[in-house]
Amino acid sequence: MSNVEVKNVEGQKVADLELASSVYGIEPNIPVVHQVVKVYEASLRQGTHSTKNRSAVSGGGAKPYRQKGTGRARQGTIRAPQWAGGGVVFGPTPRSHAQRINSKMVKLAMRSVLSGKLADSELVVVDSLEFEKPSTKQAKAVMKALGLEGKRLTIVVDDENVNAFLSFRNIPGAEVIGCSEANTRWLIDNGALVLTSDVAKKLEEVLA
């Protein structure tokens, strides 16, 4: 088992949390993490890039000049690629950039990131992030108490914890997501990862 300190919103240690070593204590597999992040970012691409080839460019219906006798190279249309304003050769066309990847690799990548964060002391577990009402001021106070002020953070909260989401979302450098949204890219792309104890256990159940 891997042990991690649980702090309250005032930055004080309140308990020790035992986490499964199979999720939080493995040797990180860097190549798999890299591949999973690449697949995730590829899926974000819209793929709406487009260019016109010679058949799609308007104009150029008539032969620009006669075939022979001018001393110039023969030309069939002014919309050929060698002409200014002509079509593009082998240009990008709309397509999907989505890639497929094995679900076992996705889980291995997330376990690798969580284990790496814990080993590098970049994993912060708090007992609760409950707010009576949305308050960015209180959220900043929590970050300061935890010693995370000025760092790039990813904060993972329960999906139903709307007040926490609204409190942290306007803080520069802080990304707050629900537990169901957790993925390798969001977990690794930060200077510190903040989880509630409930979320840490939920991730353990899913990834074990």
C-alpha positions in Angstrom: 0.0 0.0 0.0 1.1 3.6 -0.6 0.4 6.1 2.1 -0.3 9.8 1.5 -1.1 12.7 3.9 -4.6 14.0 3.9 -4.8 17.7 4.6 -7.8 20.0 5.4 -8.5 23.3 3.6 -6.3 25.1 6.2 -3.3 23.1 5.1 -3.1 20.9 8.3 -2.6 17.2 8.2 -5.7 15.4 9.5 -5.1 11.8 8.5 -3.1 9.3 6.4 -4.7 7.6 3.5 -3.8 4.2 2.3 -3.8 3.9 -1.5 -3.3 0.8 -3.6 0.3 0.4 -4.8 -1.0 -1.1 -8.1 -2.4 2.4 -8.9 -0.3 4.9 -7.0 3.0 2.9 -6.6 4.0 1.5 -10.0 7.0 2.3 -12.1 5.7 4.9 -14.6 5.6 3.8 -18.2 6.7 7.0 -20.0 6.3 5.7 -23.6 2.7 4.7 -22.9 1.9 8.0 -21.3 3.4 9.8 -24.3 1.3 7.7 -26.7 -2.0 8.2 -24.8 -1.5 12.0 -24.6 -0.8 12.1 -28.3 -4.0 10.2 -29.1 -6.0 12.5 -26.8 -4.6 15.7 -28.4 -5.2 14.3 -31.9 -8.9 13.7 -31.0 -9.2 17.4 -30.1 -8.3 18.5 -33.6 -11.3 19.7 -35.6 -10.0 18.5 -39.0 -11.8 21.2 -40.9 -8.7 22.4 -42.7 -9.3 22.6 -46.5 -7.8 23.8 -49.7 -9.0 24.0 -53.3 -7.5 21.9 -56.0 -7.5 22.9 -59.7 -11.0 21.5 -60.2 -12.5 23.5 -57.3 -10.9 26.9 -58.1 -13.3 29.2 -60.1 -12.5 30.4 -63.6 -10.0 29.1 -66.1 -12.4 27.4 -68.4 -10.8 28.6 -71.6 -7.4 27.8 -72.9 -5.3 30.9 -72.1 -3.6 31.0 -75.5 -3.2 28.8 -78.6 -1.2 25.6 -78.3 1.6 26.5 -80.8 3.5 29.4 -82.2 3.7 31.7 -79.1 7.2 30.5 -78.0 5.8 29.8 -74.5 5.0 26.5 -72.8 1.6 25.0 -73.6 -1.1 25.8 -71.1 -4.6 24.4 -70.8 -6.0 26.5 -67.9 -4.9 29.5 -65.8 -6.1 27.5 -62.7 -3.4 24.9 -62.9 -1.1 24.8 -59.9 1.8 26.6 -61.5 -0.3 29.7 -62.1 -0.8 32.4 -59.4 -4.3 31.8 -58.0 -4.3 28.3 -59.3 -5.3 25.1 -57.4 -3.2 23.6 -54.5 -1.4 20.3 -55.1 -2.0 17.7 -52.4 -3.4 20.3 -50.0 -5.1 19.3 -46.7 -8.8 18.2 -46.9 -11.4 17.8 -44.1 -10.8 14.6 -42.2 -10.9 13.1 -38.7 -7.6 13.0 -36.8 -9.0 10.6 -34.2 -6.9 7.6 -33.3 -7.8 4.4 -31.5 -5.9 3.0 -28.5 -6.3 0.1 -26.3 -8.2 0.8 -23.1 -5.6 -1.1 -21.1 -3.0 1.4 -22.2 -5.2 4.3 -21.2 -5.5 2.9 -17.7 -1.8 2.1 -17.5 -1.0 5.7 -18.5 -3.2 7.1 -15.8 -1.7 4.8 -13.2 1.7 5.8 -14.3 0.9 9.5 -14.0 -0.6 9.1 -10.5 2.4 7.1 -9.3 4.8 9.7 -10.8 2.9 12.5 -9.1 3.0 10.8 -5.7 6.7 9.9 -6.1 7.5 13.5 -7.0 5.5 14.9 -4.1 3.2 16.7 -6.6 0.1 14.9 -5.4 -2.0 16.8 -2.8 -4.9 15.0 -1.1 -7.5 17.1 0.8 -10.3 15.7 3.0 -12.9 17.9 1.3 -13.4 20.9 -1.0 -16.9 21.8 0.0 -18.1 25.4 -0.3 -21.4 26.8 1.0 -21.5 29.0 -2.1 -19.2 29.7 -5.0 -16.3 31.9 -3.8 -13.1 32.5 -5.8 -11.7 34.3 -2.7 -12.1 31.2 -0.5 -10.6 29.0 -3.3 -7.5 31.2 -3.4 -7.2 31.0 0.4 -7.3 27.2 0.2 -4.5 27.2 -2.4 -2.4 29.5 -0.3 -3.0 27.3 2.8 -1.9 24.2 0.9 1.2 26.0 -0.4 0.1 25.9 -4.0 -0.2 29.6 -4.7 1.2 30.5 -8.1 1.5 26.9 -9.3 -0.3 25.4 -12.3 -2.9 23.1 -10.8 -5.3 20.4 -11.9 -8.0 20.0 -9.3 -10.2 17.0 -9.5 -13.5 17.1 -7.5 -16.7 15.1 -7.4 -18.9 15.5 -10.4 -21.7 16.9 -8.2 -19.5 19.5 -6.4 -20.6 22.5 -8.5 -19.6 25.1 -5.9 -16.0 23.9 -6.0 -16.0 24.0 -9.8 -17.3 27.5 -9.9 -14.9 28.7 -7.1 -11.7 27.5 -8.8 -12.5 28.0 -12.5 -11.6 31.7 -12.6 -8.2 31.3 -11.0 -5.4 31.7 -13.5 -3.3 28.6 -13.9 -5.9 26.4 -12.2 -8.0 23.8 -14.1 -10.8 22.1 -12.2 -12.5 19.0 -13.6 -14.9 16.4 -12.4 -13.8 12.9 -11.5 -15.4 11.4 -14.6 -13.4 13.8 -16.8 -10.1 12.7 -15.4 -7.7 11.6 -18.2 -3.9 11.3 -18.6 -3.4 14.7 -20.2 -5.2 16.6 -17.4 -3.5 14.6 -14.7 0.0 15.2 -16.0 -0.2 18.8 -17.4 0.4 20.7 -14.1 2.8 21.5 -11.4 0.6 19.9 -8.7 -2.4 17.6 -8.8 -5.1 18.1 -6.1 -7.5 15.4 -5.3 -10.1 15.0 -2.6 -9.8 11.7 -0.6 -13.1 10.5 -2.2 -11.8 11.1 -5.7 -8.5 9.4 -4.9 -10.4 6.3 -3.9 -12.7 6.5 -6.9 -9.8 6.6 -9.2 -8.3 3.7 -7.4 -11.5 1.6 -7.9 -11.6 2.4 -11.6 -7.9 1.8 -12.4 -7.1 -1.1 -10.1 
